[in-house]
Amino acid sequence: MSSDASTTPAAIRTLDDLQVGGKRVFVRVDFNVPLAGPAPADSPAPDEIITDDTRIRAAVPTIQRLLADGAALVLAAHLGRPKGVDPALSLAPVAARLQQLLGETVTLAPAVVGDAVTAAAAALEPGVEGKRILMLENVRYEAGETKNDPELARGYAALADGVFVNDAFGAAHRAHASTEGVAHEVEQAAAGLLLQGEVETLEGILANPGRPLVAIVGGAKVTDKIGVIDAFLERADTILIGGAMAFPFFKAQGHEVGSSLCEEAGVEPASRALRDAELKGCRLLLPVDLSVGREFSADTEQRDVDGVDTPEGWMGLDVGPKTAEAYRQEILGAGSVFWNGPMGAFELATFAPGTKAVAQAVADTEATTVVGGGDSAAALQQFGLGDQVTHLSTGGGASLELIEGKALPGVEVLRA
């Protein structure tokens, strides 16, 4: 492990830095939740439409804190990737679900900006229950949102009284009008409780982790995660590699990969990572056995391979039992653990044991455990372990970019 770690970034401004009593506050939240289907135009039934309300629940503490501090709120969020106004991606069911969670009226604006929205915002009454929460329609209905259009950002700011709070960590790696642009148009800007917790936890595991620091990196492509691997080569004591991304490492070592998913573009960076691990004194561990199948299918023929050479006509779809046990021991002996990416095709029951073993170890260890969203979060939920980790990130892409050391526009604009 190298001691050559980058300096800690400047702190972000938080809710404690704001004066919001009697003011309207523009709050960016992450309500990009999965839907079972489009919302009915007449009466949205959120429990039937929203299949996972985790992100809505995650925003509630910030909303409740701002309300308790005497503010009225203009909430902004996106849902999906609409091309213009798309009723199927209306935030109506989200507003209905948030209203259920808060036990208070949440008014859905008819649009994102415009005279009717301005009037609805002006009608808010800070401190008056039932008249203090307005939710804008899907901000991506406006083409200027993803272009970080200054005029749209000024329009957002005009709906508030000079205060902006960003609690949408999952969108903080985007320089959009509602995540970055609006911060330049207000007098006060700060992070909500969720975004604050995400940034402090992720930066903390890099800057001052409990030792040993074990990073578990899985998934399909080395090229998607090489930045994360590089970051942990500088800071971690041990890196555990799993998933299809292990095969470029095997190929770099001269092993047979059979019909396994093996990203050709990942072979060179995998080879480089192996060299760098030795130079930096970081243990980079690869699987030692595999669970293979004839094809990517729930009912395919399966066999265990003692070793990592995949037979011709077979594909590696999970780590084997020896690897799962070795990785479990590494995790149980850790002081801090970061996990992003499954060990195999965990969505297929036959090839879920490796990922389940890692998930269970992450839940069982006494270490500080940080899970970087995405498939790892899905795996924890699938195995009923989502509430047994220290921190479960709500932003897969944002969490990885922060770990890589990239500047997140929605965070940087809030630095003190």
N, C-alpha and C positions, 0 to 999 in steps of 0.2 A: 504494500500500500504506500502510495506516495504521500508526502506531507505537503505537497504543493497544491493547496486548495485556494480557490479565489477568495477575495475578501467578501465579507457579508454586505449585501446591498443595503441602501438606506431604507429605514423603516417606512411603512406606508401610514398615511393618516387614517384614523379610525373614527368610529362614532363618538368616542370621547372627545374628539377635537372639534365637534360641531355644536352649533347653537341652532336648534330647530324648533323651539317652542313657538307656536303660533304661525308657523311657516308651512308652505307647501314644498314638499321635497320630491325631486325626480329620482326615482329608484329603479335602477336596471336590475332585473332578476332573471334567473335562468329557469324558464318554464317550458323548455323544449322537451316535452314529455312524450312517451310513445302512446299512440292512439290505436284503438281497435278498429276504428273506422271514422268517417266524417261525422261531425256533430249535427244532429237534427236541427233544422232551422227554428222550430217552435220552442222546444223545451229540452235543453241539453241535460242528459243524465250522466254526470261526470264519472260515477262509479262504473258505468257500463262502457264508457268511451275511453277513459284514461286507464291504461293497463299497469302503469307504475307511477305513483305520485311522489316518489322520493324527492325529486327536485322542488316540488311545491312545498312539501313539508320542510325542506332544508332552508327555505327562505322565511319561514314563519318567525323564527326568533328575531331577525332583523326588523321585520315589519312590526312585530309587537313592541320591540324596544323603541322604535321611532314614534309609534302611536303613544306609548307611555310617556315619551318626552314632549308630547304636545303637538306633534306634527300632523299634517294631512299629507297623503301620499298619492303621487301619480306614478303608477307602476308600468314599466315597459318591459316587453319580452318578445322573443321570436318563437316561432313554431314551424319546424320544417324549413323547406326552401321554396316558398311560393314565388311564382313569376307574376307579380302584380297581385291584385286582390283575389283570393281563393277561399271561398266559404268553407271548404273542407278543412282548411287550416286556421279557422277562426279560433280565437282564444276564449270563446264563450264557455266551453266546458271547463277550462282552467279557472276562469273567474268564478264559476259555480262551485268548483271544488275548493278553491281558496276561501270562499264565503262559508262553506261548511266547516273548514278547519278553524277559521277565526271566530265563527259565530257572530259575524257582523257583515252588513251589506257591502258588497263589492260591486261597484257600478262599472259596466263595460262600455267604454267609449265607442261611438259608431265608426271611428276611423283612427288614424295615427296622429294626424295634425289637421288643422282646418278650423273654421269658425265654430262648428258644433263642439269640437274637442276643447277649444279655448273656453267656450261658455261652460262646459262641464267642469273644467278645472277651476274656473273662477267661482263656481258654485260650491266648491269644497269648503268645509268649515273645520279648521283645525280644532281638535279637542272635543268635537261633537260626534258621538258615536252614531254610525249609520250614514254620516255625511262626510267621511274623511278618507275614503279610499276610491280612487278611480284607476281602472286598468285600461291602458290604450289597447287598440287592436294590434294584431301581429305587426311589429315594426318592419318586418321584411316585405310587407305590402308596398312599402315605399322604396323605389329604386335607389334613392340616395342613402339609404341606411348602410348598405354594404360598401358603398363608395365613400363613406365618411364625409358626406356632403355638408359643408359648413352651414348652409342655409337651413338644412334640416336640423342640425345640431342646435342652431339658434332657436328654431321652433320648439324643440324639446325644452330648452332652458327657459323659454318664455312661459311655459306651463307651470313653472316653479318659482319660488321666491329666493333664487340665488343659491340653492343647495342641491347637490347631486351626490347620491350614494350608489356605488356599484357593488352589487352582491352576486353578480353573474360570473363566477369563476370559469364556468364552462365556456364562456364566450370572451374571456379576458385576453385571449391570444389573438383576437381580431381587432383591428383598428377601424371600428364602425362608428357611426354617428352617435349611437346610444351607449357605446362602451368607452369611447375615447374622445370623440369630438365635443360632446356636450360638456365635458369637464373643463374645457377651455372657455366656456361661455358663462360660467357661474362663479360666484365669490367663494363658495365653500365646496370642496369635493373630498370624499373619503370612502374607505372600504366599509362594506357591511360586515356583519359578524362572520358570515360564511366565507366570504373572500378573504377576510383577515386570517381566519383559521387555516384556510388552505395554504396561503402564502407562507405564514409563519411556520406551519408544520413541515411543508416541503423544503423550504429553505433551511429550516432547522436540522433536518436529517442529513443535509449536505454539510452544513457549517459546524455542527456540534453533536454528532450522533453518539449514542451509547455504543460501546465496542464489545465484540466485533460487529461491524456493519455488514450485513448480508443482503445483497441485491439479487432478486430473482427476476430474470428477464426471459419471457417466452413470447409466443406468437408465431406469425407466419414468416416474416421477412426480417433479415438482418438489416437491410437498408432502412427499414422503418424505425429500428431501435438502436442503430449504431451510435447515435448521439448520446443516448442514455447509457449504453455500454461504456463509451469513452468517458462520460462524466464519472461513472462509478469506478473505472480503472484508476482514476485519480484519488478516489475517496474511500472506496469500499475495501474491506478485508477479503471478502469472498463474493464472487458472482456465480450464480447458478443459472445455466442456460437450459432452456427446454422448448418444446414445440417444434414446428417445422423449421424454425430458424437454426436449429442445431445441425441440420444437414449440410449447409454451406461450411460449417466448421469441420464436420466429418470429411467432406470432400477436400477441403484444404489440407487435411491430414492424410489424404490418400485412401480413405475408406470407400466402400461401395455404398451407394445410396438407393439402388434399385429404382422403383417407381415413385419414391418419396417426392413430395413437393420440395424442390431444392432450387432456391433462387440463385441463378447463375451470377447475377450482379452482386450477390452477397458473399461470394467466395473470397474475393480480395480483401474486403474490410474484415471478414472473419479471420483471415490469416494474419492481418495486421493486428487485430485485437489480441490474438494468441501471443504474438511477439511482444506487444506492449504490456501484457499482463506480467510476463517474466521480467521485463525491464523495470516495471513499477512496483513489483513485489505484491501484486494482487493475485489471489488464487482464483483462476477462472475454471470452473468445473463444468464438464460436459456429461451427458448421460453415459452410462456404462452398459445399459441393456435397453431393449426396445420391445414394445408391443406393436406388431405389424398386422396389416390386413391386406386382402387382395384388392380392395377398392374402398373408396370413401363412402361407406354405407353402414347402416346400423346392423344389418344382418350378414355382413361379409364374413368370410372365413378369417379367423384370428389365430395368431400364434405368438409365443414369446421368443425373442432372440437373445441369447446370452452373448453380449458383445454389441457392436454398433455397425457391423456390415450388414446392410439390408439385402436379402436374397433377391435375385432377378424375379420380376413379376409381383413383388410385394412392396407395400409402402408403409413407412413408419408413421403410426398414428397416435402413439403415446410413449412416454418413458416407461421402462420396465420396472418391476418390483424392487430390484436392487438399487436402482437410481432413486426411486421414490423414498426408500428407507434412508439412503445416504443424504438426500436433500432434507429429509425430515430432521435428521440429527443436526445438520448444519443450522437449520432454522431454530431448533429448540435450544441450541447453544449460543444464539446471537444476543447481542445487546440492543440492536436496532435491525429492523427488516423493512426493505422496500420491495414490493411485488407488483410487477406489471406483465401480464401475458400468461396464457395457460400453458400447461405442459404437453397438451395434445388436443385431440378433437373431443373435448369434454362434453360437447352437445350430443355425442353418440355414447350411449351408456356403456358399451363394450370398451370404449377408449377414454373413459372418465377417471379411472382409478388414480392415475398419476397426478392430475390436477386436484382431485379430491384429497389426496394425501398431503399435497403442499398446502391446500386451503386449510385443512385440519391442523397442520403444524403451525401455520400462521395464527390460527385461532388459539392454539394451545400454548404457544411460547409466552414466556414472561417478558419478552422484549417489547420495546415500542414498535408497533407495526403500522406501516403506512401502505395502503393499497391504491395504486394509481388509476382507478376507474376502469372503464372499458370492459373487456372480457373478464378480467380478474374480478371486478365487482359483480359481474353477472354470475361467475362461478361461485363466489361466496354466497350470493342469494340463492342459487340453485341448491347448494348444499346446506342451506339454513344457518350460515355462519356470519351473515352480514353485520350482526351487532356484536361480534366478538373480536374486533380489531380496534386499534387505537384511533385510526383515521382512515376513512373510506372516501376517497376523492370523488367529487361530483363532476370533474372535468378531465376526461381521458387525454385529449389532445393538449389541453392547457397544462395539465400536470406534467406531461412528458417534456414539453418545451421548457417549463420552468426548471425541471431536473437537468435538462441539457445545458442550461445556462443562458437560454435565449431570453431576450427582453419581451415581456408581454405588454403590448400597448395599453390595455385596460388596467394594468397594474402600475406601470411606470408613471402614468399620469397622476397617480395618487401618492407618489413618493414624497416624503417630507422634505 
